[in-house]
Amino acid sequence: MVRVLVVGLGTMGSTHAASFAAMENVQLMGVVDKNAKLVNTLAKKLDTKGFASFEEAASYLEGQIDVVSVCLPTNQHATYVKKAADIGADVICEKPLARQLGEAREMMDYCKKKGSKLFVGHVVRFFPEYVKAKAVMEEGKVGEVAVARTMRGGPFPRASENWYANYDSSGGLILDMIIHDFDFLRWTFGDVERVYAKNLAGTTGENEAMKDYALVTLRFKSGVIAHVEGSWAHKQFHTSFEFAGKDGVISYSSAKEKPVVTERIAEEGEASGGVSVPESPLAQSPYDRELHHFMDCIQTGKEPVVTAEDAYKAMEIALAALQSIEEKRPVSLEAQTIQP
């Protein structure tokens, strides 16, 4: 039995808590949030204990916490990951790993020193559409991919103290949302060589307009070029991607409510046409799949699909994009010019 404490009950914390409460061989020991009404309501709903602070939970549950799930604002991740490691717990931290690269590396080193496993919630690796597209590319069904395009858009996120609007705390759209696409693309095409980015809202201070849009171009060492688009100016959340290979194109759009489609370029003398690659709905949500996977890794010691080092590399790309916007120039990851 793995005993879990969830810290922070925003959208992701509540999702984590509900998932853990429903798992076999996992016991949700408690939930933590400074919002008394929220913590009490969720604790009652999930038949667990509610706490106003991590310290209160750690004292009350001393020796009874195996895993801490950190679902707090980005700029608080480092503090609470270390607190979890200090009590000997393994840690699941929501993405992004931290606000700055130096913090992220410090967290990773600290957990290693304390003997705590550190997992980071890059959940797109568990979305079936993305997993299917990667498999199709690996099977060579569209030939060598040269150009990729991804889009991730939705309304500006609202949270306690409006922390998403404070870019010094959240890193904004690029570090908080399209880092998902950076991680997936790096997983698929390897390391990034150069980053160039533009956005509407800047990179620091308050986003008073509560809107943002960014376009980031990535050049991979493999030669692939990717255009990553993100928006916090839409009413409905949606994602899409397109991967163009020498022999065809893989495309998907959540707005169209269609499966992943692979269109192969017809050979000479062959009738043209598209081949649909449907993905059946899963009993588990991608978040459930991700957390089940992390629990399995904790219990068996196997390597996770996404490592803390992968999360660090995704941060490198995101922070290079923010630096590119600030300095109005391409930023090379090879030259290690990224601001710490």
QUIVEN-V67704 format. One record per backbone hydrogen bond with DSSP energy under -1.0 kcal/mol. NH is the residue of the N-H (numbers start at 0). CO is the residue of the C=O. Records with the same first field share a line. If there is no record, write none. Layout:
NH: CO / CO
//
This chain:
1: 24
3: 26
4: 66
5: 29
6: 68
7: 31
13: 9
14: 10
15: 11
16: 12
17: 13
18: 14
19: 15
20: 16
21: 17
22: 19
26: 1
28: 3 / 26
29: 3
30: 48
31: 5
32: 50
35: 33
38: 34
39: 35
40: 36
41: 37
42: 38
43: 39
44: 40
45: 41
47: 42
50: 30
56: 52
57: 53
58: 54
59: 55
60: 56
61: 58
63: 60
65: 2
66: 2
67: 89
68: 4
69: 91
70: 6
75: 72
76: 73
79: 75
80: 76
81: 77
82: 78
83: 79
84: 80
85: 81
87: 84
88: 83
89: 65
90: 116
91: 67
92: 118
93: 69
101: 339
103: 99
104: 100
105: 101
106: 102
107: 103
108: 104
109: 105
110: 106
111: 107
112: 108
113: 109
115: 110
118: 90
120: 92
121: 119
122: 120
124: 121
125: 122
126: 123
130: 126
131: 127
132: 128
133: 129
134: 130
135: 131
136: 132
137: 133
138: 134
139: 136
140: 135
145: 243
146: 243
147: 224
148: 241
149: 226
150: 239
151: 228
152: 237
153: 230
161: 158
162: 159
164: 161
166: 164 / 204
168: 165
169: 165
170: 166
174: 170
175: 171
176: 172
177: 172
179: 176
181: 177
182: 178
183: 179
184: 180
185: 181
186: 182
187: 183
188: 184
189: 185
192: 218
193: 218
194: 330
195: 216
197: 214
199: 212
206: 164
207: 205
213: 229
214: 197
215: 227
216: 195
217: 225
218: 193
219: 223
220: 190
222: 219
224: 145
225: 217
226: 147
227: 215
228: 149
229: 213
230: 151
231: 211
233: 153
237: 152
239: 150
240: 251
241: 148
242: 249
243: 146
244: 247
245: 143
246: 141
248: 262
249: 242
250: 260
251: 240
253: 238
260: 250
261: 274
262: 248
264: 246
269: 266
274: 261
276: 259
288: 284
289: 285
290: 286
291: 287
292: 288
293: 289
294: 290
295: 291
296: 292
297: 293
298: 294
299: 295
300: 296
310: 306
311: 307
312: 308
313: 309
314: 310
315: 311
316: 312
317: 313
318: 314
319: 315
320: 316
321: 317
322: 318
323: 319
324: 320
325: 321
326: 322
327: 323
328: 323
330: 194
332: 192
333: 192
336: 331
//
